[in-house]
C-alpha cells in the first residue's frame, strides 16, 4: 500500500518561485512523488510515498511557522497516483479568477455540526464541486452545479440569488474551494454561510456510512469510497485493483475511467485502443495542417 496526503493552506508566500524550487528539491530528496501548486496566496498539493517518507514530510511542514495549523488528509492507495514530483508556480492555488476577501469566509463547522444541519429542512446543502465530481458521489439532496471547472462557480451562484436569506452549508472535497466559494457568496450578499471543515474527506473519516452517498473524486485523480479503505474498482485495461480515475486524453471522448499507471502510459492517457487511435490521428492531422 502507498501512503498519500492531501493538503492546502492559504498563506502569504513572498517568493513563490524560490519556494517552489527549494520545496521540489526537498521532496525529491525524500523520494516523494506528487503534484504541488504554489502561489502568493498559498500552497495546495498531494504527495505519495512510504509511511516513513510521508511522516517525515508532514512533520517538516508542521514545524514550518509559515504553515502553522496546516491540516493533512491522509489516505492509503493501491498504487502511486503520480509518476514524478512536480511543484508548479501558479497565479492561484485553485483557479477562480475572482477577487475575494479570504478573511471573510463562511464559518467552519465540524462533520457532526454539518450532519445536524443536513437534517434541517430549512438549510440548503450546496456542493461547490464540478458536475463530474458530484456525478459519482454527493450528499443526498444537495444542490449541485453543472459546472466543469471552479471558475464557473459565480454563474452557479447566480442561480441561488433568490436564497440569500437562507442558511447555506457548503462542502467540497477537502475545503480549499469552499474557502473562496463561501467568501464569494458572502460578498454577493448571502447572509448565513458555513462550510464543512476539512471537506468530504474529513466527514467520511469521522462519520462513515451516514449522509454521504457514492464515491469521492480527489485532487490526485483517485476515487475513494466512504467508510472503507478497499480499492474501488478494477483497471479497465488489465483488470488489476485500481483506485485511479482520470479523463480520457481524446477530447472527443473525455470519459472518466479507471486505469492503472502502466495502462495509462500504454494508452498515452486515453481510455481504450479506439480512443488512442483517434487521438494519434488527430495529432497527425494537426502536424499536416501546421506544415
Secondary structure, 3 states (H helix, E strand, C coil): CEEEEEEEEECCCCCHHHHHHHHHHHHHHHCCEEEEEEECCEEEEEEEECHHHHHHHHHHHHHCHHHCCCEEEEEEECCCCCCCEEEEECCCCCCCCCCCCCCCCCEEECHHHHHHHHCCCCEEEEECCCHHHHCCEEECCCECCCCCCHHHHHHHHHCCHHHCCCEEEEECCCCHHHHHHHHHHHHCCCCEEEEECCHHHHHHHHCCCCCEEEEEECCCCEEEECCCCCCCEECCCCCCEECECEECCCCCCCCEECCCHHHHHHCCCCCCHHHHHHHHHHHHHHHHHHC
